[in-house]
Amino acid sequence: VSSSAVDGGSITYFATPGAVGVDNFEVNVGDTLSGTNQSVQVVVTIVNTVPEGRSDFLSVDQGKAVGVLSPLVNDVDADKDELFIHSLEWDGSNAGITASVVDGKTLSIIFPSSFSGNIDNLYYYVNDSLAKSVSPTRITLCRGCSVPVASDDKYIIQQGSTASMNVLVNDADTDGDAISVSAVSVSAQGVQPSISTDGTTITYIAPQGYCGQDEFTYTAKTIDGQDTATVTVTMTNCQCDYAMDVFVLLTGSVSAGSNGLLWQRQFVSNILSRMKLSETGLRMGVIQYSSVAIVEQALTGDAEKLQTVLETMTYAGGGLNDMSVGLTEASSQFSSMARSGQSVPRRLILVADSPSNGLSDPIPAATALKTGQLQVRIYTVGVGQTVNSQELAAIATDATGDYVTTALGFTFMNSLVTGLVDHICDMSSKV
């Protein structure tokens, strides 16, 4: 399934492209006199990235009744998966216009004879066969228009990088007039994008240290008029470096077992890769809970130390799935490791694969964490089909998808990492 290279005291593992699953191999550890064999298990997983749609525009002459549009051409999928149109929806009146999906990738638009002008409330979801886009994408339809129509844009860039954006590529003017960017707003994160001298591109410099989304608007102008559209910028592969304390509670339930813990360790490791730890900045800790709570790692700013703990952590559960035990221990840890003279946000991620069946109701313990002196924001991750969704929603800070997420099984947990970390970082300035 794979190959590895030994360099002194470290091993580099090369996964075979396209291979997924559990791989095992042995290494011989020793000195010049003797050695011993050690078994190593590697879990190789693929994390699907949800596709993102980009706004589209269709224009037909006043005397034409039917238009054809391929909206997927400018859409984005980081995994390079084949894209399809998942579904269509109207936000309000369709003005008598009929829209239908022809072959999974093309739209047929039929205009009534009485329609003239433009309408921008047709939306579609894009799908990569594994997941559909999180939010719908707008399509602007125009018949006999004479003013430009600016369509929204979405860009994915690296944290701290600079991007040149050709936002006019999906804008249109039925008369064929030249379109230029005449104005651009300050973004939600305080960035002032600049317009090129020829008015064709916008330069955006990502704010240092920021992890998440940003938005700004621009105005597209011709000699006949103008229109405004929104640009959404997502900073990816970014490390969150805000000062805060984060605990992750892993379930050691009987149903999770050692294999479930293995996937949970990988889940935390992926979260750690997105966090820039330091003793004065962001600290992380891990607790394994079942009938009792085991502090696998107290809050630390040492990423290497935490990674070592994750690699050597063993399954110690087998008892009850007592969430209240884990929540109570987290409260104690947050309190005992409070920073001297520094108040920072506190976050807790609770993983569960079944309803709590301990001696105490976990909801009061969660409420005390959220509303008491610690003011902890709690995220819940439900794994599998037997979790109590209402219980996890009551434990979380909010019952919305930002704080309550689910995975079909432990092998799918890693698909939640990006959204979870981005929201934790976005909310880092809030208590």
N, C-alpha and C positions, 0 to 999 in steps of 0.2 A: 504493500500500500504506500510505502514511503521510503525515504533514505535519511541517513543522519551523518553528521560529521563531528568528530571529536577534536576539540582544541583545548589541550590542557585539562582543566577541571570542568569544562562546560561542553554541552552537546547541542548542536544545532540540528533541528528536525525539519526536513523538507517534505511537506505533504505532496502526494501525487496530485496533479491538477485534476479536479473533478471528483476526487475520492472523498467520501465522508464516512463517519463511523468511528469505532474504537480500534486503536492499533496498539499492539504490545510488542516490546522488545526487551532484551536484557543487555546490561552493561557490566563489565568487570571493573570493580573499584579496588585498587590496591597500591602497594608500593613496590620496590624492587625485590622484596622478599616473598610477599604473598598477596593474594587478592580474593575477592568474593563477588559472586554474581548478584546483581540487583535487578528486579523487574521494574519496568517503566511502562505506564499506560498513558496514551495520548488520545484525546478526544478531538476529532476533526469535524467541524460543523460549517455549514454555509448559512450566512445571515442574509436574508433577502432584503433589498432596499426597495421601499415603496416607490413606484414611478410618480413623476410629477408632470402635470399637464401645463402647457403654456397657451395663453389666449390666442384665439384665431379670428380671422375676418374673412367673410365671403361677400363679394359684391357682384351684382348682376345688373344689366341694363334694364331700364324701365319696361321695355317691351318683352323681356325674357321672363318665363314662368318658372324654369327649373334651374337650380344651381347644384354643383357637386363640389364637396370639400373633403380634403384629407387632413383632418386636424392633428394626426399623430406625428406629422413630419417634424415639427419643432418641439415635440415633447421629450422629456429626459428620463432615462433609467440608468442609474449608476452601474447596475449589473449587466447592462447591454442586452437585457431580455427582449424578446419580441413583444410588441405592445398591441393591444386591442382596445376598441371602444367598449367599455363595460356597460354603460347605460346613458340615457339622455333624460333631462328634466327641464321643465320650464319654470322660471321664477316669476309667476304672474301670467298675464295674457300672452298667447302666442300670435295674436293679431291675425288669426286664420292661416298662419303658416304651418305647413306639415314638414316635420323632420323625421327621418328614419335612417337606421343603420343598414347599409347595403351588404357589405361583406366582412363586417367586423372591424374595418379600417376606414371606410368611406361613408360620408353622409350624403343623402339626397334631400335637398331642400326645395319644396314646392311653394311658390308665392301665389297668393290670390291676386286676381287682376286689379283689385282695388288698392293693393298695398304699395306705398311709396315711402321712401325714407329709410331709417335704420332702427333696429331693435337689438338690444344687447342682453336679453334675459334667457337665452338658451344656454344650457350648461351640459357638460358631459364629464363622466368619470373615465379615467384611463386605467387599464388593467394589464399586468404582466403575467397573467395566468396563476400567480401565487397570491397577489393582493392587488386591490384597487387603490387609486390615489386617495389621500386623506380628505381632500376637499375638491369640489367640482371646479372645472375650468370653463371660463366664459367664452362664448362664441358670439361675435357681433355679425348680424346679417344686414345687408344694405341693398336696396333696390332704387336705382335712380338717384344716388347720393351725389353731392357736389362738394361737401366739406370733408376734411380728413377724418379718419376714425383711428384713434390710438387704442391699441390692445395691451392688456396687462402683460408683464414679463416676470419671469422667475429665473434667478441665477443661483447656482451653488458654487461657492468659492472656499478656499482654505482660510482658516483663521489668520487674521493679520495681513492678508495679501491685498494686492491692488488688482482691480478688474476693469477692463475696457469693455463697455456694454453697448452693443449695437441695438438699441431699443426700438429702432424704426423698422427692423426687419419684418415684423408682423403687423405694421401699420399700413394703411392704404388710403389712397385718394382716387376716386373713380374717374376724375378728369385727367389723371396722370400728372398732376402738378407736383413739383418737388416738395418734399416734406423735410422739415428740419426741427431740431429740438430748440425751443425758444426759452424755456424756463425749467428749473428743477428745484424741488423743495429740500429743506433740511430733513434728514431722515429721523425716524423715531428714536434712534440711538445717538443723535446729535452730529451725524456725519453730513458735511456739505459736499455733495457730488459736484464735479465740474463738467462743463460742456466743451467739447472740442471746438476749435476755431471755425471749422466748416459746419458745425451744428449737426453732425451725423452720429456722434458717439458720446457716451457719458463715462467719466472715470470715477470709480468708487473705491475709496481706501477703507478697508475694514478696520473698525476700532480695535486697538490692541487689547488682548485679554478677553474680548467679548465672545461668548459662545451662544449661538442661537440665531434668531431671525431679526431682520431689520427691514424697514419699508420706507420708500419715498415716492413722490409723484413727479411726473414730468409733463410738459406740454408739447404736443406735436402741432406744427403750424404750417399752413400753405398760404397762398395769396387769397384764398377764398374763406379761410376760417381756421379754427383750431379745436383740439380735443385733448383731454387729459387722461392719463393712465397711471397705474400703480406698478412699481417695481418691487418685488420681494426678493431679498437676498438672504440666503441661508449659509451660515458659516459652519463648515463640516470639519471632521477630523480635528476638532479643537479640544484643547485641554482646559478644563474648568479650574481656575486658580483663585477663586474668591475665598476669603477667610470664612470658614464654616466648619462645623463638626457633623460628620455623617456616620451613622451606624447602619449596618445591614444585618437583619435577623434571618438566619437560614433555618429551615425546618429540618429537624432530625426525626421526623415521624416514621413509623413503621412502613407506611405506604411509600414514603420517599426512598428509604433505604440508602445503601451506599452509592448506588448508581445515581439516584436523585441528587445526593450531595455532590457527586462529581460534577454534574451539570451546573449546580448552584455555585460551586467554586469557580467554574469557567465564567459564569455570569458576573460574579464579583470581580474577577480578573479583568473582564472587558470593561466594566465600570471604572476600575482603577486605571486602565490605560487612557481613559478620558479625563482623569483627574490629575492635577499637578499638586502633589502633596508637599507640605512643609510644616514645621512645628509652629510657626507663627501665622500660617495661612490655613490651608485646607487639611483637616485631619480625618482619617477614616478608621473604623473599627468593625469587627465582625463577631457576632454571637450566634452560636448554634443552640437551638432550643428544642426540647421535647417535653419530658416530665420535669426536667431541670434545665437551667440555662448555663451554658459554658461560654465564657468569654475567650474566644479563640485569639482575639487580638484587641486589646484596649485601644482607644483613640491614639493614633500615631500619625506623624508627618513624614515617616520614613517609608517610601513606596516599596523599596527593595525588601524591607523587613516584612511588610504586609504580604507581598507577593510570595515570599518564602513560606509564610504561614499558610497561604492558600494552597500551595503546592504540596504541603505535608499534612494538611488537615485530614483527620480520619472521622469516619462515621461513628458517633457516640450516642445515637438516639436509640429508638426501639421502644420507647414508652409512649405516654400520651402526647397528643399534639396540643400542648398547653401554651397558647399564645400569650396569656396573661403573665406567665413566668418569664418569657422573653421580653415583653414590654416593661415589666417591673425591673428586670436587670438592666435594661437600656436606660431607664430613668435613673437608676443608681449610678451607672457609669457616666452619664451626662453630668450629673451633679458632682460626683467626686473628681471629675477631670475638667471642671470649669476653669477657664483661663483667668489668671489673676489680672485684674484691671482691664479686661477686655471682654466685651459681650459680642458674641457672634451668633449667626443663625444656626439652628440645629435641625438636621434632617434625619429621618429614619425610614428605611426601606424594609418592609416586612414581607417575606416570602411564605406562602402557605399552599399546601396541596390538598387540604381537607378542612372541614369545620373544626373549630377549637373544641376539644373535649376534655379540658382540664377541670380542676376543681373550682376555678373562678372564672367569671365572665370577663373576657378580655376588653370589652368596650369601656367599662369604668377606668381601667388602667390606661387605655388609649386616650380617653377624655382628659385624664389628669395630665398626661404628657402634653396634650395640645393646648389646654386652657390654663394650666398651672404656671408656675414661675418659669419653667423651662421653655415654654412656647415652641414645642417641636412640631414641625410639619411632617405628617406621616404619609408615606406612599405604600400602597399594598399591591402585591403581585400574586394573583391567583393562578395556580398551575393545575391543569386537569379539569375534569368534569364534575368532581365531587365537592368543590369549594362552595362555601356559603357566600354568595355574592352580596347579599344584604349585610352580612356580618362584616365583610371586608370594606364595604362602602361606609359603614358606621365607624369603623376603626380609622379610616383614612381622613385626612384633613377636609376633603371635599369628595362628593360622590361622583364627580365628573371623570372622564377618561384621562385627565392629566394626573390624577392622584390614584386612580383605580385602573389597573391594567390586568389582562389575563393572557395566558399562553395555553395552548392545547395540551402541552406536556412539557417536561423539563427540557427536552431537546429543542424546544422552540423559544426558550427564555431569552436567548441572545438577540432576538429580533426586537426586543423591547428596550435594549440598552440606549440607543440613540435618543429616542423620545424622552426616556426617563432622565437621562443626564442633562439633556438640553433644558428640560423644564426645571430641574433642580438648579441649574446655573441661572436661568432666566429669573427665578424667584429668589436668588441669593441675597438680593438687597433688602428683602422683606423678612420680618421676624417670623 
